[in-house]
Amino acid sequence: MSVTSLSSRPMRGARKRISSDTCSLVSFRPLFEAGFPLLCTPSMPGVDLVAWAAQNRELIQQQLHQGAAILFRGFDVTGIDQFNQCIDAISGGALQYLFRASPRTQISGRFNIYSSTDYPAGERIFPHNEHSYSPVFPLHLYFYCDTPSETGGQTPLGDTRLILDRVDPQVREEFARKGILYVRNYGDGMGLPWQTVFQSEVRSEVQAYCAQIGVEAEWKPGNRLRTRQRGPAIVRHPQTGERIWFNHGTFFNALTLPDSIRDNLMREFGPLDLPQNTFFGDGTPIGEDVVRHLQQIYRDVMVEFAWQKGDVVLLDNILTVHARNAFTGRRKILTAMAIAQKSADLALD
């Protein structure tokens, strides 16, 4: 098992040549007045997103740094194969989903494309950066709308630059100084089993993987596992140099669970034995007032749009948090991760 498993596949099938005047083929504009996210649409019929993106990676990256997220709409992207080609064209290939935190289904054995989440339709998912709890995380995150839900099911997005600006200065300073301790227990209560999280049935492989990425593994009776690792609350973006609020401190905290679930778990487990929980990096509890303060900031910065079939969304995973609304009817949103990044490389000066 490796820290990252990056698969870059060649383009499949012939692609139409596109004009060298690439700026005339698509247009970018803010989807909302606040300027986030950006909407990219074709300026004429028949623009091939894969071919255009392959020739315009630098432009896409510039727009992504400006807008933090891009919604590609109207390009007639049909199916998992073309979605995977979009990832290849823009980011060089999709990553395997390791060190998992939510239940997902791999859609095809040929691609590292997954269901966005397998949580029940009636549940909302709180805003978070993908894998921000992990020492290795994706810089790019993709979504593809195969089937929009009948009602609800939006994927709200939020700009982490706004989050950092709104965090109380004293809270920000304490998190910057102490960092965050993540404690996870696998197979207890509602937590995923370690075999699913690490995609291995072999304890020695899991132990080696944890050691490789800087995670402390503790085996408990009954072939159960607890992991601990410390991570930053604020990082420096590897390309823009901005200080960014980037962590799972709120999302993994017990106070972010629905009240009924949290109460039941707390009756059975202590704070260190919950499926997942967070503390300051020195092991001290994060106060309820601090967690509630952060929760409200996340909620306040979110914007949302209704999915349309064929939509492709590209997020800078450091600059953008995402969530999920409850929904009714069949919903099929696919996701993929790309460009592995180590949090240790993003330490503040």
ZADO-1210 file (C-alpha; in nm, 4 decimals, padded with zeros to 6 digits):
<atoms>
<atom x="00.0000" y="00.0000" z="00.0000" code="MET" pos="1"/>
<atom x="00.1514" y="00.3361" z="-00.1006" code="SER" pos="2"/>
<atom x="00.0872" y="00.6841" z="00.0355" code="VAL" pos="3"/>
<atom x="-00.0628" y="00.7896" z="-00.2947" code="THR" pos="4"/>
<atom x="-00.1783" y="00.5909" z="-00.5918" code="SER" pos="5"/>
<atom x="-00.1945" y="00.8189" z="-00.8934" code="LEU" pos="6"/>
<atom x="-00.3169" y="00.6828" z="-01.2230" code="SER" pos="7"/>
<atom x="-00.2670" y="00.8876" z="-01.5385" code="SER" pos="8"/>
<atom x="-00.4394" y="00.7403" z="-01.8401" code="ARG" pos="9"/>
<atom x="-00.4008" y="00.8407" z="-02.2044" code="PRO" pos="10"/>
<atom x="-00.6915" y="01.0031" z="-02.3841" code="MET" pos="11"/>
<atom x="-00.9356" y="00.7544" z="-02.5332" code="ARG" pos="12"/>
<atom x="-01.0507" y="00.7988" z="-02.8873" code="GLY" pos="13"/>
<atom x="-00.9915" y="01.0788" z="-03.1363" code="ALA" pos="14"/>
<atom x="-01.0555" y="01.4335" z="-03.0263" code="ARG" pos="15"/>
<atom x="-01.1465" y="01.7302" z="-03.2439" code="LYS" pos="16"/>
<atom x="-00.8771" y="01.9924" z="-03.2929" code="ARG" pos="17"/>
<atom x="-00.9705" y="02.3215" z="-03.1354" code="ILE" pos="18"/>
<atom x="-00.8884" y="02.6748" z="-03.2359" code="SER" pos="19"/>
<atom x="-00.5720" y="02.8368" z="-03.1055" code="SER" pos="20"/>
<atom x="-00.7914" y="03.1310" z="-03.0067" code="ASP" pos="21"/>
<atom x="-00.9010" y="02.9399" z="-02.7001" code="THR" pos="22"/>
<atom x="-01.0371" y="03.2380" z="-02.5077" code="CYS" pos="23"/>
<atom x="-01.3146" y="03.2757" z="-02.7660" code="SER" pos="24"/>
<atom x="-01.4367" y="02.9199" z="-02.7126" code="LEU" pos="25"/>
<atom x="-01.5419" y="02.9518" z="-02.3483" code="VAL" pos="26"/>
<atom x="-01.6388" y="03.2263" z="-02.1077" code="SER" pos="27"/>
<atom x="-01.5884" y="03.2626" z="-01.7328" code="PHE" pos="28"/>
<atom x="-01.8149" y="03.4655" z="-01.5074" code="ARG" pos="29"/>
<atom x="-01.9171" y="03.4578" z="-01.1416" code="PRO" pos="30"/>
<atom x="-02.2150" y="03.2339" z="-01.0766" code="LEU" pos="31"/>
<atom x="-02.3239" y="03.4693" z="-00.7966" code="PHE" pos="32"/>
<atom x="-02.2618" y="03.8380" z="-00.7269" code="GLU" pos="33"/>
<atom x="-02.0088" y="03.7564" z="-00.4557" code="ALA" pos="34"/>
<atom x="-01.7795" y="03.6149" z="-00.7261" code="GLY" pos="35"/>
<atom x="-01.7755" y="03.2549" z="-00.6023" code="PHE" pos="36"/>
<atom x="-01.7811" y="03.0064" z="-00.7639" code="PRO" pos="37"/>
<atom x="-01.6954" y="03.0758" z="-01.1277" code="LEU" pos="38"/>
<atom x="-01.9160" y="02.9477" z="-01.4081" code="LEU" pos="39"/>
<atom x="-01.7428" y="02.8307" z="-01.7258" code="CYS" pos="40"/>
<atom x="-01.9646" y="02.7788" z="-02.0324" code="THR" pos="41"/>
<atom x="-01.8959" y="02.7198" z="-02.4038" code="PRO" pos="42"/>
<atom x="-01.9304" y="03.0264" z="-02.6255" code="SER" pos="43"/>
<atom x="-02.0509" y="02.8164" z="-02.9179" code="MET" pos="44"/>
<atom x="-02.1989" y="02.4708" z="-02.9723" code="PRO" pos="45"/>
<atom x="-01.9722" y="02.1670" z="-02.9891" code="GLY" pos="46"/>
<atom x="-01.6820" y="02.2805" z="-02.7694" code="VAL" pos="47"/>
<atom x="-01.5142" y="01.9673" z="-02.6354" code="ASP" pos="48"/>
<atom x="-01.4285" y="02.0263" z="-02.2683" code="LEU" pos="49"/>
<atom x="-01.1576" y="01.7578" z="-02.2574" code="VAL" pos="50"/>
<atom x="-00.9765" y="01.8859" z="-02.5671" code="ALA" pos="51"/>
<atom x="-01.0095" y="02.2490" z="-02.4626" code="TRP" pos="52"/>
<atom x="-00.8970" y="02.1815" z="-02.1047" code="ALA" pos="53"/>
<atom x="-00.5909" y="01.9837" z="-02.2172" code="ALA" pos="54"/>
<atom x="-00.4695" y="02.2918" z="-02.4058" code="GLN" pos="55"/>
<atom x="-00.5612" y="02.5388" z="-02.1339" code="ASN" pos="56"/>
<atom x="-00.4428" y="02.3972" z="-01.8015" code="ARG" pos="57"/>
<atom x="-00.2656" y="02.7198" z="-01.7080" code="GLU" pos="58"/>
<atom x="-00.5756" y="02.9312" z="-01.7743" code="LEU" pos="59"/>
<atom x="-00.7925" y="02.6932" z="-01.5725" code="ILE" pos="60"/>
<atom x="-00.5447" y="02.7064" z="-01.2842" code="GLN" pos="61"/>
<atom x="-00.5430" y="03.0875" z="-01.2912" code="GLN" pos="62"/>
<atom x="-00.9217" y="03.0972" z="-01.2840" code="GLN" pos="63"/>
<atom x="-00.9286" y="02.8381" z="-01.0061" code="LEU" pos="64"/>
<atom x="-00.6955" y="03.0457" z="-00.7876" code="HIS" pos="65"/>
<atom x="-00.9197" y="03.3463" z="-00.8422" code="GLN" pos="66"/>
<atom x="-01.2561" y="03.1805" z="-00.7956" code="GLY" pos="67"/>
<atom x="-01.1617" y="02.8808" z="-00.5723" code="ALA" pos="68"/>
<atom x="-01.4182" y="02.6654" z="-00.7577" code="ALA" pos="69"/>
<atom x="-01.5305" y="02.6313" z="-01.1195" code="ILE" pos="70"/>
<atom x="-01.8603" y="02.4946" z="-01.2482" code="LEU" pos="71"/>
<atom x="-01.8233" y="02.3690" z="-01.6072" code="PHE" pos="72"/>
<atom x="-02.1723" y="02.3656" z="-01.7558" code="ARG" pos="73"/>
<atom x="-02.3117" y="02.3092" z="-02.1043" code="GLY" pos="74"/>
<atom x="-02.0230" y="02.1022" z="-02.2432" code="PHE" pos="75"/>
<atom x="-02.2203" y="01.7810" z="-02.2926" code="ASP" pos="76"/>
<atom x="-01.9977" y="01.5679" z="-02.0691" code="VAL" pos="77"/>
<atom x="-02.1680" y="01.2291" z="-02.0799" code="THR" pos="78"/>
<atom x="-02.0732" y="00.9514" z="-01.8444" code="GLY" pos="79"/>
<atom x="-01.7873" y="00.8310" z="-01.6312" code="ILE" pos="80"/>
<atom x="-01.5409" y="00.7898" z="-01.9180" code="ASP" pos="81"/>
<atom x="-01.5581" y="01.1537" z="-02.0249" code="GLN" pos="82"/>
<atom x="-01.5548" y="01.2675" z="-01.6623" code="PHE" pos="83"/>
<atom x="-01.2348" y="01.0714" z="-01.6074" code="ASN" pos="84"/>
<atom x="-01.0852" y="01.2256" z="-01.9214" code="GLN" pos="85"/>
<atom x="-01.1611" y="01.5721" z="-01.7817" code="CYS" pos="86"/>
<atom x="-00.9605" y="01.4858" z="-01.4705" code="ILE" pos="87"/>
<atom x="-00.6742" y="01.3529" z="-01.6830" code="ASP" pos="88"/>
<atom x="-00.6751" y="01.6682" z="-01.8972" code="ALA" pos="89"/>
<atom x="-00.6774" y="01.9186" z="-01.6097" code="ILE" pos="90"/>
<atom x="-00.5006" y="01.7422" z="-01.3222" code="SER" pos="91"/>
<atom x="-00.3097" y="01.4513" z="-01.4717" code="GLY" pos="92"/>
<atom x="-00.5166" y="01.1673" z="-01.3257" code="GLY" pos="93"/>
<atom x="-00.7334" y="01.0666" z="-01.0315" code="ALA" pos="94"/>
<atom x="-00.6073" y="00.9439" z="-00.6944" code="LEU" pos="95"/>
<atom x="-00.7088" y="00.6288" z="-00.5132" code="GLN" pos="96"/>
<atom x="-00.9306" y="00.7020" z="-00.2120" code="TYR" pos="97"/>
<atom x="-00.7195" y="00.5983" z="00.0892" code="LEU" pos="98"/>
<atom x="-00.7469" y="00.6768" z="00.4642" code="PHE" pos="99"/>
<atom x="-01.1237" y="00.7070" z="00.4188" code="ARG" pos="100"/>
<atom x="-01.3655" y="00.8956" z="00.6404" code="ALA" pos="101"/>
<atom x="-01.6992" y="00.8380" z="00.4667" code="SER" pos="102"/>
<atom x="-01.8622" y="00.5436" z="00.2891" code="PRO" pos="103"/>
<atom x="-01.8156" y="00.5555" z="-00.0880" code="ARG" pos="104"/>
<atom x="-01.8497" y="00.3102" z="-00.3728" code="THR" pos="105"/>
<atom x="-01.5932" y="00.2870" z="-00.6507" code="GLN" pos="106"/>
<atom x="-01.8005" y="00.3243" z="-00.9654" code="ILE" pos="107"/>
<atom x="-01.5733" y="00.1337" z="-01.2029" code="SER" pos="108"/>
<atom x="-01.2683" y="-00.0840" z="-01.1552" code="GLY" pos="109"/>
<atom x="-01.1004" y="00.1046" z="-01.4405" code="ARG" pos="110"/>
<atom x="-01.1116" y="00.4482" z="-01.2781" code="PHE" pos="111"/>
<atom x="-01.0596" y="00.6092" z="-00.9378" code="ASN" pos="112"/>
<atom x="-01.4106" y="00.7534" z="-00.9571" code="ILE" pos="113"/>
<atom x="-01.6405" y="00.7168" z="-00.6554" code="TYR" pos="114"/>
<atom x="-01.9921" y="00.7912" z="-00.5388" code="SER" pos="115"/>
<atom x="-01.9870" y="01.1295" z="-00.3679" code="SER" pos="116"/>
<atom x="-02.1126" y="00.9661" z="-00.0474" code="THR" pos="117"/>
<atom x="-02.3295" y="00.6725" z="00.0502" code="ASP" pos="118"/>
<atom x="-02.4956" y="00.8424" z="00.3470" code="TYR" pos="119"/>
<atom x="-02.8785" y="00.8221" z="00.3533" code="PRO" pos="120"/>
<atom x="-03.0683" y="01.0757" z="00.1441" code="ALA" pos="121"/>
<atom x="-03.2298" y="01.2401" z="00.4470" code="GLY" pos="122"/>
<atom x="-02.8973" y="01.3358" z="00.6062" code="GLU" pos="123"/>
<atom x="-02.7189" y="01.6665" z="00.5560" code="ARG" pos="124"/>
<atom x="-02.3393" y="01.6639" z="00.5482" code="ILE" pos="125"/>
<atom x="-02.1609" y="01.9485" z="00.7255" code="PHE" pos="126"/>
<atom x="-01.9137" y="02.1665" z="00.5289" code="PRO" pos="127"/>
<atom x="-01.5547" y="02.0423" z="00.5129" code="HIS" pos="128"/>
<atom x="-01.2408" y="02.0298" z="00.3002" code="ASN" pos="129"/>
<atom x="-01.1820" y="01.6836" z="00.1605" code="GLU" pos="130"/>
<atom x="-00.9228" y="01.4891" z="00.3628" code="HIS" pos="131"/>
<atom x="-00.8067" y="01.7961" z="00.5557" code="SER" pos="132"/>
<atom x="-00.7632" y="01.5631" z="00.8558" code="TYR" pos="133"/>
<atom x="-00.5040" y="01.3613" z="00.6653" code="SER" pos="134"/>
<atom x="-00.1293" y="01.4268" z="00.6336" code="PRO" pos="135"/>
<atom x="-00.1772" y="01.3560" z="00.2605" code="VAL" pos="136"/>
<atom x="-00.4762" y="01.5104" z="00.0844" code="PHE" pos="137"/>
<atom x="-00.5923" y="01.6051" z="-00.2685" code="PRO" pos="138"/>
<atom x="-00.5314" y="01.9575" z="-00.3958" code="LEU" pos="139"/>
<atom x="-00.8067" y="01.9184" z="-00.6571" code="HIS" pos="140"/>
<atom x="-01.1541" y="01.7761" z="-00.5973" code="LEU" pos="141"/>
<atom x="-01.4021" y="01.6979" z="-00.8743" code="TYR" pos="142"/>
<atom x="-01.7762" y="01.6353" z="-00.8892" code="PHE" pos="143"/>
<atom x="-01.9845" y="01.5174" z="-01.1833" code="TYR" pos="144"/>
<atom x="-02.3636" y="01.5199" z="-01.2057" code="CYS" pos="145"/>
<atom x="-02.4896" y="01.2034" z="-01.3707" code="ASP" pos="146"/>
<atom x="-02.8426" y="01.2269" z="-01.2272" code="THR" pos="147"/>
<atom x="-02.9748" y="01.5279" z="-01.0318" code="PRO" pos="148"/>
<atom x="-03.2144" y="01.4537" z="-00.7479" code="SER" pos="149"/>
<atom x="-03.5843" y="01.5371" z="-00.7647" code="GLU" pos="150"/>
<atom x="-03.5557" y="01.7843" z="-00.4769" code="THR" pos="151"/>
<atom x="-03.2617" y="01.9112" z="-00.2738" code="GLY" pos="152"/>
<atom x="-02.9276" y="01.7359" z="-00.3064" code="GLY" pos="153"/>
<atom x="-02.7252" y="02.0501" z="-00.3719" code="GLN" pos="154"/>
<atom x="-02.3543" y="02.0519" z="-00.2943" code="THR" pos="155"/>
<atom x="-02.3093" y="02.3837" z="-00.1102" code="PRO" pos="156"/>
<atom x="-01.9672" y="02.5465" z="-00.1453" code="LEU" pos="157"/>
<atom x="-01.7797" y="02.7931" z="00.0736" code="GLY" pos="158"/>
<atom x="-01.4595" y="02.9978" z="00.0355" code="ASP" pos="159"/>
<atom x="-01.2102" y="02.9165" z="00.3133" code="THR" pos="160"/>
<atom x="-01.0538" y="03.2625" z="00.2779" code="ARG" pos="161"/>
<atom x="-01.3800" y="03.4023" z="00.4113" code="LEU" pos="162"/>
<atom x="-01.3785" y="03.1504" z="00.6949" code="ILE" pos="163"/>
<atom x="-01.0347" y="03.2572" z="00.8160" code="LEU" pos="164"/>
<atom x="-01.1326" y="03.6245" z="00.8022" code="ASP" pos="165"/>
<atom x="-01.4346" y="03.5607" z="01.0253" code="ARG" pos="166"/>
<atom x="-01.2718" y="03.3434" z="01.2914" code="VAL" pos="167"/>
<atom x="-01.2316" y="03.5324" z="01.6183" code="ASP" pos="168"/>
<atom x="-00.8649" y="03.6463" z="01.6399" code="PRO" pos="169"/>
<atom x="-00.8128" y="03.4800" z="01.9793" code="GLN" pos="170"/>
<atom x="-00.9578" y="03.1517" z="01.8509" code="VAL" pos="171"/>
<atom x="-00.7462" y="03.1754" z="01.5369" code="ARG" pos="172"/>
<atom x="-00.4302" y="03.2357" z="01.7405" code="GLU" pos="173"/>
<atom x="-00.4951" y="02.9405" z="01.9716" code="GLU" pos="174"/>
<atom x="-00.5524" y="02.7028" z="01.6817" code="PHE" pos="175"/>
<atom x="-00.2476" y="02.8351" z="01.4973" code="ALA" pos="176"/>
<atom x="-00.0325" y="02.7811" z="01.8056" code="ARG" pos="177"/>
<atom x="-00.1655" y="02.4425" z="01.9190" code="LYS" pos="178"/>
<atom x="-00.2861" y="02.2765" z="01.6006" code="GLY" pos="179"/>
<atom x="-00.5478" y="01.9985" z="01.6086" code="ILE" pos="180"/>
<atom x="-00.5419" y="01.6423" z="01.7396" code="LEU" pos="181"/>
<atom x="-00.7566" y="01.3960" z="01.5445" code="TYR" pos="182"/>
<atom x="-00.8627" y="01.0764" z="01.7234" code="VAL" pos="183"/>
<atom x="-01.0432" y="00.8048" z="01.5250" code="ARG" pos="184"/>
<atom x="-01.1744" y="00.4637" z="01.6300" code="ASN" pos="185"/>
<atom x="-01.2564" y="00.2141" z="01.3571" code="TYR" pos="186"/>
<atom x="-01.5463" y="-00.0271" z="01.3770" code="GLY" pos="187"/>
<atom x="-01.6824" y="00.1151" z="01.7042" code="ASP" pos="188"/>
<atom x="-02.0327" y="00.2562" z="01.6980" code="GLY" pos="189"/>
<atom x="-02.1041" y="00.4146" z="01.3591" code="MET" pos="190"/>
<atom x="-01.7396" y="00.4336" z="01.2517" code="GLY" pos="191"/>
<atom x="-01.6064" y="00.2643" z="00.9394" code="LEU" pos="192"/>
<atom x="-01.4023" y="-00.0533" z="00.9950" code="PRO" pos="193"/>
<atom x="-01.0285" y="-00.0100" z="00.9460" code="TRP" pos="194"/>
<atom x="-01.0353" y="-00.2575" z="00.6586" code="GLN" pos="195"/>
<atom x="-01.2562" y="-00.0121" z="00.4657" code="THR" pos="196"/>
<atom x="-01.0699" y="00.3016" z="00.5695" code="VAL" pos="197"/>
<atom x="-00.7301" y="00.1684" z="00.4657" code="PHE" pos="198"/>
<atom x="-00.8468" y="-00.0653" z="00.1871" code="GLN" pos="199"/>
<atom x="-00.6470" y="-00.3539" z="00.3349" code="SER" pos="200"/>
<atom x="-00.7157" y="-00.6631" z="00.5446" code="GLU" pos="201"/>
<atom x="-00.3533" y="-00.6858" z="00.6660" code="VAL" pos="202"/>
<atom x="-00.2643" y="-00.5159" z="00.9932" code="ARG" pos="203"/>
<atom x="00.1044" y="-00.4855" z="00.9057" code="SER" pos="204"/>
<atom x="00.0177" y="-00.2977" z="00.5856" code="GLU" pos="205"/>
<atom x="-00.2017" y="-00.0570" z="00.7786" code="VAL" pos="206"/>
<atom x="00.0704" y="-00.0105" z="01.0406" code="GLN" pos="207"/>
<atom x="00.3273" y="00.0655" z="00.7703" code="ALA" pos="208"/>
<atom x="00.0970" y="00.3090" z="00.5908" code="TYR" pos="209"/>
<atom x="00.0254" y="00.4986" z="00.9141" code="CYS" pos="210"/>
<atom x="00.3960" y="00.5199" z="00.9960" code="ALA" pos="211"/>
<atom x="00.4657" y="00.6464" z="00.6456" code="GLN" pos="212"/>
<atom x="00.2216" y="00.9383" z="00.6691" code="ILE" pos="213"/>
<atom x="00.2811" y="01.0226" z="01.0360" code="GLY" pos="214"/>
<atom x="-00.0255" y="00.8674" z="01.2011" code="VAL" pos="215"/>
<atom x="-00.0025" y="00.6867" z="01.5374" code="GLU" pos="216"/>
<atom x="-00.1790" y="00.3489" z="01.5249" code="ALA" pos="217"/>
<atom x="-00.2942" y="00.1689" z="01.8404" code="GLU" pos="218"/>
<atom x="-00.4453" y="-00.1786" z="01.8158" code="TRP" pos="219"/>
<atom x="-00.7228" y="-00.2472" z="02.0651" code="LYS" pos="220"/>
<atom x="-00.8794" y="-00.5773" z="02.1760" code="PRO" pos="221"/>
<atom x="-01.1033" y="-00.7461" z="01.9237" code="GLY" pos="222"/>
<atom x="-00.8906" y="-00.6486" z="01.6216" code="ASN" pos="223"/>
<atom x="-01.0011" y="-00.2872" z="01.6548" code="ARG" pos="224"/>
<atom x="-00.7907" y="00.0175" z="01.5794" code="LEU" pos="225"/>
<atom x="-00.7483" y="00.3702" z="01.7114" code="ARG" pos="226"/>
<atom x="-00.5400" y="00.6332" z="01.5331" code="THR" pos="227"/>
<atom x="-00.4131" y="00.9686" z="01.6477" code="ARG" pos="228"/>
<atom x="-00.2441" y="01.2394" z="01.4480" code="GLN" pos="229"/>
<atom x="-00.1765" y="01.6085" z="01.4851" code="ARG" pos="230"/>
<atom x="-00.2276" y="01.8539" z="01.2063" code="GLY" pos="231"/>
<atom x="-00.2335" y="02.2277" z="01.1430" code="PRO" pos="232"/>
<atom x="-00.5445" y="02.4447" z="01.1575" code="ALA" pos="233"/>
<atom x="-00.4061" y="02.7041" z="00.9166" code="ILE" pos="234"/>
<atom x="-00.1839" y="02.6314" z="00.6164" code="VAL" pos="235"/>
<atom x="-00.0128" y="02.8304" z="00.3448" code="ARG" pos="236"/>
<atom x="-00.1494" y="02.7620" z="-00.0026" code="HIS" pos="237"/>
<atom x="00.1276" y="02.5962" z="-00.2081" code="PRO" pos="238"/>
<atom x="00.0661" y="02.8135" z="-00.5146" code="GLN" pos="239"/>
<atom x="-00.0935" y="03.1419" z="-00.4030" code="THR" pos="240"/>
<atom x="00.0958" y="03.1738" z="-00.0724" code="GLY" pos="241"/>
<atom x="-00.2239" y="03.2721" z="00.1134" code="GLU" pos="242"/>
<atom x="-00.2879" y="03.1736" z="00.4744" code="ARG" pos="243"/>
<atom x="-00.5932" y="02.9440" z="00.4657" code="ILE" pos="244"/>
<atom x="-00.8191" y="02.7880" z="00.7317" code="TRP" pos="245"/>
<atom x="-00.7857" y="02.4207" z="00.6378" code="PHE" pos="246"/>
<atom x="-00.8726" y="02.1458" z="00.8858" code="ASN" pos="247"/>
<atom x="-01.1333" y="01.8940" z="01.0049" code="HIS" pos="248"/>
<atom x="-01.1436" y="02.0357" z="01.3570" code="GLY" pos="249"/>
<atom x="-01.5107" y="02.1290" z="01.3354" code="THR" pos="250"/>
<atom x="-01.6330" y="01.8527" z="01.1053" code="PHE" pos="251"/>
<atom x="-01.4856" y="01.5680" z="01.3140" code="PHE" pos="252"/>
<atom x="-01.5769" y="01.7219" z="01.6491" code="ASN" pos="253"/>
<atom x="-01.8446" y="01.5336" z="01.8431" code="ALA" pos="254"/>
<atom x="-02.0512" y="01.8528" z="01.8739" code="LEU" pos="255"/>
<atom x="-02.1061" y="01.8555" z="01.4964" code="THR" pos="256"/>
<atom x="-02.2907" y="01.5227" z="01.5072" code="LEU" pos="257"/>
<atom x="-02.6710" y="01.5373" z="01.5116" code="PRO" pos="258"/>
<atom x="-02.7880" y="01.5649" z="01.8739" code="ASP" pos="259"/>
<atom x="-02.9569" y="01.2252" z="01.8902" code="SER" pos="260"/>
<atom x="-02.6573" y="01.0425" z="01.7436" code="ILE" pos="261"/>
<atom x="-02.4113" y="01.2268" z="01.9654" code="ARG" pos="262"/>
<atom x="-02.6130" y="01.1600" z="02.2821" code="ASP" pos="263"/>
<atom x="-02.6353" y="00.7879" z="02.2052" code="ASN" pos="264"/>
<atom x="-02.2636" y="00.7629" z="02.1314" code="LEU" pos="265"/>
<atom x="-02.1633" y="00.9590" z="02.4396" code="MET" pos="266"/>
<atom x="-02.3676" y="00.7241" z="02.6571" code="ARG" pos="267"/>
<atom x="-02.1687" y="00.4307" z="02.5189" code="GLU" pos="268"/>
<atom x="-01.8241" y="00.5794" z="02.4543" code="PHE" pos="269"/>
<atom x="-01.5960" y="00.8358" z="02.6121" code="GLY" pos="270"/>
<atom x="-01.4506" y="01.1324" z="02.4165" code="PRO" pos="271"/>
<atom x="-01.1440" y="00.9301" z="02.3113" code="LEU" pos="272"/>
<atom x="-01.3481" y="00.6268" z="02.2025" code="ASP" pos="273"/>
<atom x="-01.5931" y="00.7976" z="01.9676" code="LEU" pos="274"/>
<atom x="-01.5689" y="00.7044" z="01.5989" code="PRO" pos="275"/>
<atom x="-01.4016" y="01.0413" z="01.5494" code="GLN" pos="276"/>
<atom x="-01.3334" y="01.3462" z="01.7633" code="ASN" pos="277"/>
<atom x="-01.1022" y="01.6464" z="01.7720" code="THR" pos="278"/>
<atom x="-00.9033" y="01.8279" z="02.0372" code="PHE" pos="279"/>
<atom x="-00.6452" y="02.1017" z="02.0417" code="PHE" pos="280"/>
<atom x="-00.3062" y="01.9669" z="01.9435" code="GLY" pos="281"/>
<atom x="-00.1972" y="01.9494" z="02.3083" code="ASP" pos="282"/>
<atom x="-00.4885" y="01.7150" z="02.3847" code="GLY" pos="283"/>
<atom x="-00.7071" y="01.9701" z="02.5640" code="THR" pos="284"/>
<atom x="-01.0768" y="01.9899" z="02.4698" code="PRO" pos="285"/>
<atom x="-01.2019" y="02.2424" z="02.2176" code="ILE" pos="286"/>
<atom x="-01.4680" y="02.4391" z="02.4055" code="GLY" pos="287"/>
<atom x="-01.8299" y="02.4167" z="02.2966" code="GLU" pos="288"/>
<atom x="-01.8433" y="02.7940" z="02.2473" code="ASP" pos="289"/>
<atom x="-01.5508" y="02.7704" z="02.0057" code="VAL" pos="290"/>
<atom x="-01.7060" y="02.4835" z="01.8086" code="VAL" pos="291"/>
<atom x="-02.0419" y="02.6648" z="01.7848" code="ARG" pos="292"/>
<atom x="-01.8614" y="02.9798" z="01.6705" code="HIS" pos="293"/>
<atom x="-01.6864" y="02.7878" z="01.3929" code="LEU" pos="294"/>
<atom x="-01.9992" y="02.5975" z="01.2909" code="GLN" pos="295"/>
<atom x="-02.1862" y="02.9226" z="01.2326" code="GLN" pos="296"/>
<atom x="-01.9047" y="03.0679" z="01.0229" code="ILE" pos="297"/>
<atom x="-01.9071" y="02.7629" z="00.7963" code="TYR" pos="298"/>
<atom x="-02.2836" y="02.7893" z="00.7531" code="ARG" pos="299"/>
<atom x="-02.2675" y="03.1627" z="00.6800" code="ASP" pos="300"/>
<atom x="-02.0192" y="03.1413" z="00.3915" code="VAL" pos="301"/>
<atom x="-02.1947" y="02.8670" z="00.1935" code="MET" pos="302"/>
<atom x="-02.3606" y="02.9195" z="-00.1452" code="VAL" pos="303"/>
<atom x="-02.5487" y="02.6590" z="-00.3460" code="GLU" pos="304"/>
<atom x="-02.6872" y="02.5879" z="-00.6921" code="PHE" pos="305"/>
<atom x="-02.9112" y="02.3191" z="-00.8388" code="ALA" pos="306"/>
<atom x="-02.7255" y="02.0421" z="-01.0188" code="TRP" pos="307"/>
<atom x="-02.7832" y="01.9925" z="-01.3921" code="GLN" pos="308"/>
<atom x="-02.7037" y="01.6694" z="-01.5738" code="LYS" pos="309"/>
<atom x="-02.3528" y="01.6827" z="-01.7194" code="GLY" pos="310"/>
<atom x="-02.2199" y="01.9465" z="-01.4776" code="ASP" pos="311"/>
<atom x="-01.8537" y="01.9134" z="-01.3825" code="VAL" pos="312"/>
<atom x="-01.7229" y="02.0991" z="-01.0774" code="VAL" pos="313"/>
<atom x="-01.3543" y="02.1517" z="-01.0030" code="LEU" pos="314"/>
<atom x="-01.2595" y="02.2704" z="-00.6548" code="LEU" pos="315"/>
<atom x="-00.9302" y="02.3909" z="-00.5187" code="ASP" pos="316"/>
<atom x="-00.9679" y="02.1717" z="-00.2114" code="ASN" pos="317"/>
<atom x="-00.7692" y="02.4092" z="00.0095" code="ILE" pos="318"/>
<atom x="-00.9663" y="02.7170" z="-00.0945" code="LEU" pos="319"/>
<atom x="-01.3110" y="02.5531" z="-00.0887" code="THR" pos="320"/>
<atom x="-01.5270" y="02.3632" z="00.1581" code="VAL" pos="321"/>
<atom x="-01.8204" y="02.1577" z="00.0365" code="HIS" pos="322"/>
<atom x="-02.1290" y="02.0019" z="00.1951" code="ALA" pos="323"/>
<atom x="-02.4404" y="01.8119" z="00.0903" code="ARG" pos="324"/>
<atom x="-02.8091" y="01.8851" z="00.1356" code="ASN" pos="325"/>
<atom x="-03.0727" y="01.6224" z="00.2012" code="ALA" pos="326"/>
<atom x="-03.2638" y="01.5110" z="-00.1065" code="PHE" pos="327"/>
<atom x="-03.5464" y="01.3035" z="-00.2472" code="THR" pos="328"/>
<atom x="-03.5460" y="01.0778" z="-00.5518" code="GLY" pos="329"/>
<atom x="-03.2534" y="00.9172" z="-00.7253" code="ARG" pos="330"/>
<atom x="-02.9309" y="01.1194" z="-00.7103" code="ARG" pos="331"/>
<atom x="-02.6005" y="01.0201" z="-00.8703" code="LYS" pos="332"/>
<atom x="-02.3147" y="01.2611" z="-00.8121" code="ILE" pos="333"/>
<atom x="-01.9682" y="01.1185" z="-00.8754" code="LEU" pos="334"/>
<atom x="-01.6443" y="01.2448" z="-00.7260" code="THR" pos="335"/>
<atom x="-01.2704" y="01.2135" z="-00.7765" code="ALA" pos="336"/>
<atom x="-00.9556" y="01.3490" z="-00.6147" code="MET" pos="337"/>
<atom x="-00.6318" y="01.4592" z="-00.7822" code="ALA" pos="338"/>
<atom x="-00.2814" y="01.5970" z="-00.7124" code="ILE" pos="339"/>
<atom x="-00.1591" y="01.4600" z="-00.3804" code="ALA" pos="340"/>
<atom x="-00.0343" y="01.7227" z="-00.1351" code="GLN" pos="341"/>
<atom x="00.1355" y="01.6848" z="00.2043" code="LYS" pos="342"/>
<atom x="00.0209" y="01.9127" z="00.4863" code="SER" pos="343"/>
<atom x="00.3774" y="01.9149" z="00.6250" code="ALA" pos="344"/>
<atom x="00.4839" y="02.1056" z="00.3123" code="ASP" pos="345"/>
<atom x="00.2321" y="02.3854" z="00.3844" code="LEU" pos="346"/>
<atom x="00.3551" y="02.4890" z="00.7291" code="ALA" pos="347"/>
<atom x="00.3360" y="02.8575" z="00.8124" code="LEU" pos="348"/>
<atom x="00.6621" y="03.0471" z="00.8490" code="ASP" pos="349"/>
</atoms>
